[in-house]
Amino acid sequence: MFDFEALTDAIARKTVLCVGDLMLDEFVYGEVSRVSPEAPAPVIAVQRSEINIGGAGNVARNVASLGGRCIFVGLVGDDDAGAQLKAALAREAGIESFLVCDSTRPTTRKVRFVSEHFSTHMLRADWELARPAAAETEQKLIDAILPLVPRADIVLLSDYAKGTLTARVIRNVIDAARKLGKAVIVDPKSLNFAIYRGATLLTPNRKEFAEATRSLADSTESIASAAHDAIQLADCEAILVTQSQHGMTLVPRQGEAIHVPAHPVKVRDVSGAGDTVAAVLAAVLAAEADWETALRMANAAAAVAVGKKGTASVTSAELRRKILPHAFLAAEEKIVSGGELDARLLDWRKNALRIGFTNGCFDILHPGHVKVLTAARAACDRLIVGLNSDASAKRLKGEGRPVQNERARAEVLAALEAVDLVVIFEEDTPIRLISAIRPSVLVKGGDYTREQVVGHEIVEAHGGEVLLIDVLPGFSTTSLVDRARGGKA
């Protein structure tokens, strides 16, 4: 898997060039308690309203909120909505905007009327001219975009079919990016994927993908089958199909399809969730992460976004809490046994999470332990630590050990962010625990060989791997105990 901290640090050093359809999103919230006497329509008693940067502008906001830098190019009209968007983008830290103005068309504006009590969208009113930009405006866009491509680490096209991304603009941008070796992500609206030919990744939703490929797109298998033809048509490296509550499926040109189920979450508003997914994919791939890492990050970000009201952006801290949720539990909540362990495992497997396992006495926690645990957590989605009980540790280490009792050792381990669960076992080895957990990755220090790692046969038999982490020289619990007792180190 991946090291979240290292990935977010890398994202902070990357720049995304985002081009697409900018719009002003307004949300009007109120209570609905009666029907109009003038017509059979609900009456909303307005309580408040919010204005947000929407469309491709929300993609830019999400890139910036993740800590990345975003260069944004969009199209506005010569009107109040355009002026509001210019001012709002100028206030956004991390976004450098280049807006082309076309006085012959209105700025795209969407107003949503929402029942505050039920969080239900009652009505949406749109102001827009959903046709390709005129030739003069099209050229202005191309002239603004092309000099910016060399400054970016990755290019993202956010197509809402409002006229900014004409076929000519798309062709010029993709060709310029490919010439410089830049990846291009497209959140497409056109059902003709061929116009995005040469992009790296397309991210349609299930409905768009089904219509574009004339397929059912109702399973991972049917999506994978239809995607391969679409990949050839678009000459892209992969297609990612978002499926709302059914998760996401990524089909690469080479290799097997990867599916991740959606995180269980109470959906408050789906507005802008696709923008969040596109932004996270761009930021993570710019940081040179692999497909699976990008997919899992985007999936987690979508879960955060739909849990918010309005056109939402997601911060790296929120994403971190979604990806590492158990790191924020109180230490005592992480120490489990029996049925509670089974329940956690069932939930994690249901969400297709990669489970890691390591074990030891951890009598006096030292930097060598921390290195192994941190590396172990980076190799999985959830890390379980098997801890020798007091009786087991005494049999292994001799009289006078352990120095700390099992509860104290468990609480210290559970306080570490890298550790998701701690399970105390009574046997001399964790073989029974490994059999019950069936981890995807089994981790030990590099002072072991693969054959010496207890449970390696079990893990490898069901497709898992054994990972050996180089030990940090100069640290051992035995030497620390001897030193503390006045013996030789």
N, C-alpha and C positions, 0 to 999 in steps of 0.2 A: 504494500500500500504506500502511504506517503507520510511525510513529516509535516503536519499542519503548519507549525511555526515557520519552518524553512520555506514552505510554499507561499505563505502570506508575505514573508520577507522578499521573496523573489517577485511576487506580484507588484509590490511597492516600487520596484525598479523598472517596471514595464509600462509601455505606452500603447494604448489601443486607439486606432483611428476608426471612429464610428461615423458612418454616413447613412442617412435615412430620413424617413418622414417624421418631422417634428410636429407636435400638436400640443395644444393647451388642454389639460384635463381639469374639469371643475366638478366637484362633488357637492351636491346640495342635500343636506341631511335635515330630516324633520319627522314629525309624528303624523301618521295617517289614522284618523279615527272616524271619518265620515265620507260619504259619497256626495259629489257635487249635485245640487238641485238642477243645474243647467244641462247636465249630461251624465250618463252612467260612468263616471270616472272618479277615482279616488282623489281627495283633496289632501295635499301635504302641507302641514303647518311648518314652515321653514324655521329651523332653529339656528343653523350655522352653515357655512360653506367653506370649502377648501379649494385652493388652486394649486395644481402641480404641473411640473414639466412632464409631458407625456410622449408616447410613441417612442421614436428613436432617442429622443432626449432623455427618456427614463432609462434607456440602456446606458447612456453616458453617465447618468447619476449613479447607477449601480456599479459601474466600473470604478468611479471615484470613491463611492462608499466602501468598496472593498480595499481601498488603499492604493489602487492603480492610478495612472494618469490617463486622461482621455482627451483626444483632439476630436472635436465634433463639427460636422458640416451638415447643415440642414437648410430648409427653404421656408420662408415666412412671407406673409403679405404685408402691405403697408397699412396696418390697422392696429387697433388697441391690443388685440390678442398677440400680435407679433411683437409689439413693444413690451408687453408683459413678459413674454418668453425671453427676449433679449436681456432684460433686466434680471430675470430669475437665473439665467445661465451665467451671467456675469458675477452673480453672488456665490456660485457653486465652486468651492475649492476643488482643485484637481481637474477642472474642465476648462479647456481652451476652445472657444467656439468661433466658428466662421459661418455666418448666416447670410445666405443670398436672398435678397428681397425682390419679389415680383409683385408689382402694384396691381397687376391684372387679375390676381387671384386672392381669395381670403386665406388667412392663416387657419389651418385645420384646428377646430375647437370642438370638444365633446363635453356636454354637460349631463351628468348623471344625477337623477333624483333618487335618493335612497331613504328607505324607512329606517330611522334610527333604532327603533325597538326591535325590528325583525332582521336588520342588516340585509334587507332585500332591495334590489334595484327595481324601482317602479317604472322608470322611463329614462330614455337617453335621447338627447337632442344633439344633432351634428350640424356644424357649419363647415363645409368643405367643397373643394372642387377636385373630385377624384379622377383626374385625367392627367396624362403625361405633361410635364413642363414644356413650354414652348421652346423652340430651337435656341433662341437667344438666351433664355434662362438656363437651359440645358448646358450650353457652352460655358456660362458663368460658373456653374457647378463644377464642371470638369476642370476649368482653369483654377478653381479654388482647391480642389481635392488633390490633383496630381503632385503639386510641390510638397504636399504633406506626407505622402506615402513613405518617402525615405526616413522620416522621423519616427515612424511607428514600428512596433515589434510585431503587430498583427493588425489585420483590417477586418472590420465587422460591418456588414450591410444589413440594415434593419428596414425591411420592405413592408410597408403597410398599404401599398398600391394607391397612394395619394398623389403620386406624380413626381416625386424627387428622383427615385431610382428608375429612370427610363432605361430602355435596352442599351442605348448608347452610353449612358453614364456607367451602368453596370459593366459593360464590356471594357471601357477605358480603365476603370478602377481595378478590375480583376487582372487585366493584362499588365498594368503597371506594377501591381503587387507581385505577380508571378515572376516578372522580369527581375525583381529585386530579391526574390526568394522569400517573400512574406506570405504567411498563411492567410487565407480569407475565409471567414465564417459568414454564412448568409442565413438570416431568418427570413424565409421566402414567403411571398404572397402569391406570385404567379404560379399557376398550375403547370406551366411549361418550364420544367426544370432546366431545359437546354439553354435558356437565356442566362443561367448562372454558370455556364460551362467554364471549367477551370478553377472553380472555388475549391477550397479544401474540405469544408463541412457544410452541409445543409441541415437546418433544424426545423422541419415542418411539424405542425401538430398532426394528430392522427387523422382528422377530417381532411386537412389539406393533402396529406400523403395519400390517403385512400383515393381521393378524387384525381390527383396528379398521376397516380399509377394504375388507376382503375382496378383497385384490389380491395378486398375486405379489410385488410390491416387489423384483424381482430385477434391476432396471437403473435407471439414472438416469431414463430415459424413463417407465418404468412407475410409479416413485415420484412423478415430477412429475405424471403424469396423475391418479393417485389422490389426490394431495395437494390438488389444486385443489378437489375436492369436499369434502374434509375441512376445508379452510380456510373454506369457506362455512358448513359445519355448525358449526364452532367459532367462527366470526366472529373469527378471529385474523389476524395479519399475515403469519405464516410458520410453516412446519413444518420441523424439522430431524430427519432420520432417521439415526441412528447405525447403522453396519453392521460393527462389529468390524474385522476385517482388511481389509474392503473400503472403509473410509473413511467419509465422511459426505456426505450430500446435503441441501442447504437449498433449499426451495422457497418463495419469497416470493409474496405475493398479487399483486404487480406485478413483472414482469420474468422473466428466465430462471432456471431452476434452477442452482445452483452445486454442483459435486461436487469434493471433495478426496480423493485416495487416502490411505490410512493410511500413516504413517511406517513404514519397515522397522524392526522392533524385536523383540528376543527377549522373548516374553511370559512373565512369571513368575507373575502373578496378576491376574485381571481384577476382583477384588473392589473395588467402589467406583469403578471407572472412570467409570461413568455419573454419579456424584456430582461427580467432577472436571469433567466436561464441563459439567454444569449450572452449577456454581460459576463457571467461567471465562466462560461465556456471559453470566451475570448481571453479573459484574464488568466485563467489557469493554463490554457494552451500556450499563451504567450510566455508563461513561466516554464515552458518546456516539460509539462507533466504529460503522462500518457493518457490514452483514451479513457481507460476505466476511472482514473482519478478525476478527470474532467467531468465524466458522467456522474460520479457519486457526489461531487461538489455541487454540480448544477441541480441535482435532484434534491439535495438538502436545502439549497437556497430557495427552490420553488416552494418547499414546505414552509419555510419562514415567510415568504412573500404572501402566500394565500391566507396566512393567519393574521394578516394586517388589513386595516381598512384602507381603501383608496389605492392610488398608484404608488406602490411601495418600493423602496430601495432596501437592500439588505447590507448590513455591516459585516465586517470580518468577525467581530465579536459574536454577533448573532449566529453566523454560520458556524463558528467554533462550538457554540453551545449545542447546536443541532447535530453536529458531527461527533462531538465528544460529550454527549449528555451526561454520562455517568461520572465524568470527572467533576461534576458540580454537585454530586450527592454528598451528604455528610458521610464521614468516614464509616460510621457504624452501619449505614445503609448499604455499604459495599461488601460487608462481611456476611456471607451467606452459606447455607448448607441445604442438602436434601431437596425438598420440593421447591424452595425458592430458587435454587440454582436451575432446576428443570424449567421453571416458568421463564426465567431470563433467557435460557438457551432457546426455548421455543419461540419467544418473541424475536430474538436476534436472527434465528434461521428463517423465520417468516419474512423478515426484511432483507434476506440475502446478505447478511453481514459476515465478514470474514473474522473468524474467532481464533485468537492466539492463546497459547498456554506456556507458562514457564513455572518453575517450582524451586523451592529451597527452604533453608531454615531462617535466613535473614535475621540472624540473632542481633547483630549490631549493623544497622544499615550504613553503608559507606559508598563513596563515589563509584566504585566498581559495580555495585549492585544497581545504582541509578543508571549507569550507562547501559547495562544489559536490559533493564526494564524499559528505558526510553526507546532503545533500538527495537525491542520486541513490539512495543505499541505502534511504532512506525510501520511495522510489517503486517498490521491487521486493523480491523475496525473496532474490535473489543478485545481487551487483554484480561485473561483470568490468571491469577497467581495461586498456585497450590502451595500451602504453607505447612511444614511439618509441625505436628502437635508437640507439646512439651515432652511427652513420653517418647515419641518418635525421634525428636532431636537429641534427647539424652542417649538413646541407643546408638545413634550415628556419631555423636560428638564426644560422648563419655561423661563422667561425673563432672559436676560444676557447670554443665551446659544444659539448657540454654541460659544465658545471663538474664534475658527478659522472658517473661511468660508469654504464652501463645497469644493471649488477648492483646497485650502491649505490642507485640510484633505485628499482629494483624492490623491494628489501628494505625501504626506508623506506615505500613505498606498502603493501606487504604487511603491515607492522606495524600499519596502521590497522585498527580493528575494522570500519569501514564497508566495507572492501574484502574480497571473498571470493576473487577470483583476479586475478593480474596476468599479462598475456600481452605479450611483447615482439614488435614487428613491425618489419620492415626497410624497408617501402615508405614513401613520403612521406605517404600517407593510410592509414587503417585500413579501406578499403573491402573488401578481401579478408576481413579478420577479421570485419567486420560481416556479410558474406554468409554466412560459415560459422556464426556464432553465431545470427543471426536474432533479435536481442533483442526483447523486448516493449516496452522503453522505451529510447530513445537520449537521453542527457543531455549537454548542453554549457552553458557559461556564457552569461549573457544578453547578452554583447557580440557574440554571433552572432545572425543571423536564421535562421529555420527553413530557408530555401532555401540558406543557407551551410553548414549542417551536413552534412558528408560522410556519405552512407548514409541520408539521410532517406527517399529514395524506396524503398529496400529495406525499411526498417522499416515504413513506412506501407502498403506493398503487401501485407504479410501481417497487417495489423490492429494493428500496434504504434503507438506514439506518440513524438513528439519533445518532450522537456521542456527548457525553457531556464530556467536558474537565475540570478537576479540576482547579478552579481559584487559582491564586497566592495570598495568603493573604497579606494584607497591602497595596494594590494598588486599587485605584478607581479614576476615573476622577473627580467626585464630590469633594472628599477630597482634591485632588490636586488644584482644582479651589478655594476652600474655603481657603486653606493655602496661595495661591498666593494673594488672596484678603484680607488677614489679618484675616480671620475667623477661626473657630475651625476646626482642622483636624479630 
